[in-house]
């Protein structure tokens, strides 16, 4: 969780309860986006609260969430070596999410419980430099490689098309 983001007071209880109810390894909730610029207003980032294998729903932005919207069993992380890639300076959260989506089914808590603040002076909103674009390009290559290596379904051609069209 970022230091300036907020969670619903019932976030942990609802996420844990859903995990207990489903036996799922990974649970997600809805996301509010807030651009700190012209006052304090939050708006939900539209998502379908689908469950199961969500890799393609995430690619097609039917399901959208932030890394802070996730509640994941530690055992799943350890058994599948799911950690942030320290070689990435950008996109490490997206790389992690794609590898998670390939690894397990997801279950939803159909409430918007995570408030993500976008600061004007954040790294993601700052002026782009050549170095920034190089890091971003490296991140895309790494994510593509991870997804293609890990994805064992019979839809590799579709998977390849989706990534290349982004």
N, C-alpha and C positions, 0 to 999 in steps of 0.2 A: 504494500500500500504506500502510495506517495504521501509525503508528510502534509500536504495541503488538501488531500482528498478526504472524503467523508463516507462513512457507512451508516446504514440504518441501525438504530439501536437493537433491533432484533436480527441483524445479519447473521451472527454466529449461530444463534438458536435455530433459525430457519434453515440455514445451510446444513448444519449438523443433523437436524431432524430429517431433512430430505435424504441425506446420505444414509442415515440409519434405516429409513423407510424403504429405500430402493436397493441398498447394498452396493450402490455405485461407487466407483473409485474417484469420479470427478463430477462436481456439481457446479453449475454457474447460475448467475442471476442477471437481471437487467441492469443497464447502465444509464445514468443521467450524465449528459455532457453540460459543462458550464464554461463559457469563455469569459474569463475575468477581464472585462473591458468596460462595459456600459451597465454596471449594476449587477445585482445578484439574482439571476434567473437560471433555473435548471430546466432542461428539456430532455425527455427520454429519447435515447437513441433507438429508433424503431427496430424491433427484432421479433422474430417468431420464436416462441419458447419451445422449440423442437427438442426431441430427445433421441438418443441412440447414436449412430455414426453421423457426425456433423461436419466432416471434412468438406464435403461439397457445399453444404449449406453455408459454411463459413466463407468459402471461396466466392460464392454468389451473393454474399452479404444478406442472406435470409436470416442468419443468426449472427448477432454482433455482440461482443463483450470485450471487456478490458481485462488485463491480467489480474487486476484486483477483484474481479467478479468471480474468481475461481476458488473452490474449496476442494483440495486434492488430498487423497490418502498418501501419507509418507511412503508406505510400502510400494505403491505404484511408481513413485518417483525413483526410489532406490532400485527396484527390480528392473526398470527399463532405462536406467541411467538418464532420466529426464531432469536436466539442470540447465541453467542459462549457459549459453556458449560464451565463454570469456574472451574468445577471439573477436567477437562482434562488438563494435562500438555503437552501432545502431541496429535496430530490428531484432535484438536478442529476445524481446518479449514475443514478437510475432513468430520467430523461429520456434520458440518453446511451445507456443499455442498450437502450431501446425503439427509438431511432433507429438504433442499430447492428443490431438484429435485423431491421429493415425493409430495411436496406441490403445485407446479405450473409448467406450461409449460414454456419452455425457447425459446428465440428468439436470433438469431445470427447476429452479425456484422461480415461478412466474411473477416476480415482483421486481420493480426497479429499486435496488437497495444500495447501489454503489454510485457515489457522486465523484466524477473525475473532473478536476479543474484544469483548464488549459490556460497557462499563464502567457502573457504577451512576450515575456523575456525568456521563455523556456528554450531549450536546445532545439526542440522540434519546430518552434515558431520563429527562430532567429534567422538571420540572413544566411543563405546557403553559400558555401564556398566550394571550390574544387575538391578539397579534402572531404567535405561533407558528402558530396556526390560519389566520391570513390568509396567511402565507407558504406554508403547506401547501396551501391552496385555490388560490393562484396557481400553485403547482407542478403541481397536478392539471390545471388549465385549460391550462397550457402543454404538458404531456405529451399531453393529449388532442388539442390543436391540432396538435402535431408529428406524432403518429401518423396522424391523419386526413389531414393534408396530404401526408405522405410515402408512405403506404400506397397502392399502385397495384393491388392485387389485386382480384379480383372478389367479395371477401367483405366489403366495406365495411359492410354492414348488421350482420353478425355482429360485426365489429370495434367498431362504435359501441355495440352492445348490451353487449359485454364491458366496455368502459371505463365506461359509465354504470352498470353494476351493481356496480362496485367501491366 
